[in-house]
C-alpha cells in the first residue's frame, strides 16, 4: 500500500511525530488550516481544556451543550472554549485559581497538564504539604507511564509535548481495554476509544492488502481508504487502529533511518575472507556497500539482482529483510535508440528512464489477456503498458509490453455482458464506455454483433471503452506520413499512428497548425512527428474523417548550450544531426521555437525577437542632473522598463506602438504609428452594419469613420471606458491607423 503523505507539513522530523499522527486521526489535537501543526507553539489553558475533555472521550457536541455562563469572572459566556472548560470543571478534571479566575490565555505548564490527566484518571492523590504542590501528581503520572521526568515541571507545555502526554494518557492501562470510560466504565455521552495495536510486522501481503503482527494468529485487512504513514516493511514496528473490522489508521514507528532499500549484489560470504560469513554486498542509492546480517537472516546468490528492503538494528546490522523481484511497470511515455559508440536503447516510463541491457529479452501481449510472444524494441510505443525486470546494475534484463488497444471483429453477449474476439472474453463493466459513430450509448445491444470495434483497456486490464463506426481519439503522435499523388486512381496520403496506417481521402477535413489544409496538397513527411490533438476515422477501413494536428514544439529563451544539447524552459533537448542553433542563443534576446520528433529530439529550429503591440497608456522618463536615469512605457495596461531610453523618442500617449523586448522583458526598441484624425469633435454615435463592420459618427450623421475590430475607448486621462458609456453629450478625439480605421476613441470632455 502506498503511504499517505503526512497530513501536517512540519512534523516529519519531530520526536513526537507518532503521537501527533494518532491524535490528529482521533480528532483530539489537529493542525491548523495552513497545513501546519506548529509543534513548538505553547498551549493556552483554554486550548488544553479542549484537548483534555476530547482525550477523555467527551465530544464536541457535549461541549457545545455546556456553552454559556461560567463560574470564572474572566471567562465570558461567549468565549470559544466556555463549553469545553465548563465540561472539564463539571467532571472534576480541571480547576481555576483561588481568586475566581481561569486565565484562559495563560500558557499551561507541564505540571498543570499532568495534573489534569491524573485527575482524569480518578487517581486519589494526597496533597503536598509544600510549595511544590504538583509533586504528588507528577509521581502518579510517572507511575502510569505518562511522565518520564525528563521535562521540568514548570516548563511551558508546547504542542508536541502535550501531544506526547495526551497519547500516553489515552493508552494508559487504567482504562479497561483501552476504552474512553471513567473509573466506573460508563461515563454518559463519552465515546469508546478503539484500541491501538502495536508490534513488529511478521507478514505483509501487498496484493491482498493485509498485515500480520508478531504474535497474532491471523492477518488483518487494511481498508482501502486507510490512513497509512510510512512504508510497511517486515520487521518494522507499527501501531494501528482497527475500525469496522479493518485497519483504518497505521503508522510505521520504525525510523526511516533504520529502513534501507536497494538491490542485492552478492549472497552471504561473498569472499573467502574470515568475517564475511554474515555479510553481503548491495547497491544502495547507486553506491556499493557491505551489510552485515543478524543470525537467522539469509541472503542467497539466487537473489542477486533482486530488490530488498531491510530493517537495521541499533548496531546497523540487518535484523529482517524482505526480498522481491526488481521490477518496474507503468505506461510508456517514449522510447529512444542511440547508435554508434554509445549505443543504447531506453524506455521512459512515467518520469523514469530505463536502459536495456545488451541481452535483454522482449515479449509482447497484443492485449491484456493475450499470451506472451516474442516482441521487438521497435514495437514498443507510447501508451503501452510495460513491465521491466531490472538486473543488479539497474539495467532492464527483460521487457513485457502490453497493447492497451486492439481492433477486432467482436461478438456480443448481452445476457452475461461479455465481449469476445478470437478465443478471448472480456467483461463489459458498469463504467465501460460504449460508442457508436462517436455517440455514447448506454446499452451493449446497441453495438453491432460481428462488426469491427476498437477495444481500449486500462492498466488493470479492464475493458474501459468500445468504439464502433467512426472512431475518435486524442493525444497521438504521427510516426510517419506519405504524400497524396494525383493519378487514375490517385494514391491517397497516409499517416502511421501507434503502428497502424490510416488513409486520408480527399474529403477529409484537415486542420494543420491552425490552418485548413486540403488532403490533396499533402507532401511526403509533412505530418511526420506531428501531435494529433483530435481526429476521427472510420473503424475497419481506417480512413481519416477529420484531423487536427500541430507540430510538437516548445518555445522560450535558451539558457545554455552544450555541444548538441540546449536548455530551454529548464529542460534539455538534443539536436538531431544537421540541426544547428545560433552560437549566442543562450545570451541573445531571441525567442526560439524547437520542433521535436517522436523521440523528443530537435529536428528544426526557428527564432525571432519578442514583440508586443497595443495602445500606449503612458510614457514616463525620469531624469536627474540633466541626465535620464530610467524610463517606462505602459501598453495595454502593462508597464515595461526601457533599457534603451532613446527608443522612446517621439512615442506619445495614445499612439499604437510595437515594443521589442529583451530576455529580461525590457524594451530595447519601440516603433509607433497612428495619428489623431479627429480633434475634440461632438460624438454622435456608433452604428453596427449587417456585415459586422462598425462606424463611429461625429459632428453630425453625415461624417463617420470605420472602427477597427479591436478598437478601444479611453478617457482623456488614459483610463479605460466602456463603449456603451460614451454619449452624445461627449466630445472625442479619434485616432486612426494606416488603413484609416479608428483604433482608439478618446473622450476629451463630458
KALINUR-V594046 format. One record per backbone hydrogen bond with DSSP energy under -0.5 kcal/mol. CO is the residue of the C=O (numbers start at 1). NH is the residue of the N-H. Records with the same first field share a line. If there is no record, write none. Layout:
BEGIN
CO: NH + NH
END
This chain:
BEGIN
8: 11
11: 14
14: 17
16: 20
17: 21
18: 22
19: 23
20: 24
21: 25
22: 26
23: 27 + 28 + 29
32: 35
35: 9
36: 32
38: 41
39: 160
41: 159
43: 108
44: 48
45: 49
46: 50
47: 51
48: 52
49: 53
50: 54
51: 55
52: 56
53: 58
54: 57
57: 191
59: 63
60: 64
61: 65
62: 66
63: 66
64: 67
72: 75
74: 76
76: 79
77: 68
79: 82
81: 85
82: 86
83: 87
84: 88
85: 89
86: 90
87: 91
88: 93 + 94
89: 92
97: 100
100: 73
101: 97
103: 106
104: 46
106: 45
108: 157
109: 113
110: 114
111: 115
112: 116
113: 117
114: 118
115: 119
116: 120
117: 121
118: 123
119: 122
125: 127
131: 133
132: 135
133: 128
134: 138
135: 139
136: 140
137: 141
138: 142
139: 143
140: 144
141: 146 + 147
142: 145
152: 155
153: 111
155: 110
156: 158
157: 43
158: 162
159: 163
160: 164
161: 165
162: 166
163: 167
164: 168
165: 169
166: 170
167: 171
169: 172
172: 175
174: 176
175: 178
176: 179
179: 181
182: 185
187: 190
195: 197 + 242
197: 240
199: 238
200: 214
201: 235
203: 212
204: 206
205: 209 + 210
209: 222
210: 205
211: 220
212: 202 + 203
213: 216
220: 211
221: 223 + 247
223: 226
226: 228
227: 250
228: 4 + 230
229: 252
233: 236
236: 201
237: 253 + 254
238: 199
239: 251
240: 197
241: 248 + 249
243: 246
246: 243
247: 223
248: 227
249: 241
250: 229
251: 239 + 253
255: 258
256: 259
258: 260 + 312
260: 310
262: 308
263: 283
264: 305
273: 276
276: 269 + 279
278: 293
279: 269 + 270
280: 291
281: 265 + 266
282: 284 + 289
283: 263
284: 287
287: 284
289: 282
291: 280
292: 318
294: 297
299: 268
300: 303
301: 304
303: 306
306: 264
307: 324
308: 262
309: 322
310: 260 + 312
311: 319 + 320
313: 316
317: 313 + 319
318: 294
320: 311
322: 309
324: 307
325: 327
326: 390
328: 388
330: 386
331: 350
332: 383
334: 348
336: 346
338: 344
339: 342
340: 343
344: 338
345: 356
346: 336
347: 349 + 354
348: 333 + 334
349: 352
352: 349
354: 347
355: 396
357: 360
361: 399
362: 375
363: 401
364: 373
365: 403
367: 370
373: 364
376: 379
377: 380
381: 384
384: 332 + 386
385: 402
386: 330
387: 400
388: 328 + 390
389: 397 + 398
391: 394
395: 391 + 397
396: 357
397: 361
398: 389
399: 363
400: 387
401: 365
402: 385
404: 457
406: 408 + 455
408: 410 + 453
410: 450
411: 420
412: 414
413: 417 + 418
417: 428
418: 413
419: 426
420: 411
421: 424
424: 421
426: 419
427: 429 + 463
429: 432
433: 466
434: 441
435: 468
436: 439
439: 436
441: 434
443: 446
444: 447
447: 449
448: 451
451: 410
453: 408 + 455
454: 467
455: 406
456: 464 + 465
458: 461
462: 458 + 464
464: 433
465: 456
466: 435
467: 454
468: 437 + 470
469: 471 + 539
470: 438
471: 537
473: 535
476: 532
477: 479 + 498
478: 529
480: 496
481: 525
484: 486
485: 491
489: 488
490: 492
491: 485
493: 504
494: 482
495: 497 + 502
496: 479 + 480
497: 500
500: 497
502: 495
503: 505 + 544
504: 493
505: 508
508: 510
509: 547
510: 517
511: 513 + 549
512: 515
515: 512
517: 510
518: 521
519: 522
522: 484
523: 526
525: 528
527: 530
529: 552
530: 478 + 532
531: 533 + 550
532: 475 + 476
533: 475
534: 548
535: 473
536: 545 + 546
537: 471 + 539
538: 542 + 543
539: 541
542: 503
543: 538
545: 509
546: 536
547: 511
548: 533 + 534
549: 513
550: 531
551: 553
552: 596
554: 594
556: 592
557: 569
560: 567
562: 565
564: 575
565: 562
566: 568 + 573
567: 559 + 560
568: 571
571: 568
573: 566
574: 602
576: 579
582: 585
584: 587 + 588
585: 558
589: 610
590: 592
591: 608
592: 556 + 594
593: 595 + 606
594: 554
595: 603 + 604
597: 600
601: 597 + 603
602: 576
604: 595
606: 593
608: 591
610: 661
612: 659
614: 657
615: 636
616: 654
618: 634
620: 632
622: 629 + 630
624: 627
627: 624
630: 622
631: 642
632: 620
633: 635 + 640
634: 617 + 618
635: 638
638: 635
640: 633
641: 643 + 667
643: 645
644: 647
645: 648
646: 649
648: 651
650: 652
652: 655
655: 616 + 657
656: 673
657: 614
658: 671
659: 612 + 661
660: 668 + 669
661: 610
662: 665
666: 662
667: 643 + 644
669: 660
671: 658
673: 656
675: 677 + 736
678: 680 + 734
681: 732
682: 699
685: 697
687: 695
689: 692
693: 689
694: 707
695: 687 + 697
696: 705
697: 684 + 685
698: 700
700: 703
703: 698
705: 696
706: 742
708: 711
712: 745
713: 721
714: 747
715: 718
719: 715
722: 725
723: 726
725: 727
727: 730
730: 683
731: 748 + 749
732: 681
733: 735 + 746
734: 677 + 678
735: 743 + 744
736: 675
737: 740
741: 737 + 743
742: 708
743: 712
744: 735 + 746
745: 714 + 747
746: 733 + 748
747: 716
749: 731
END
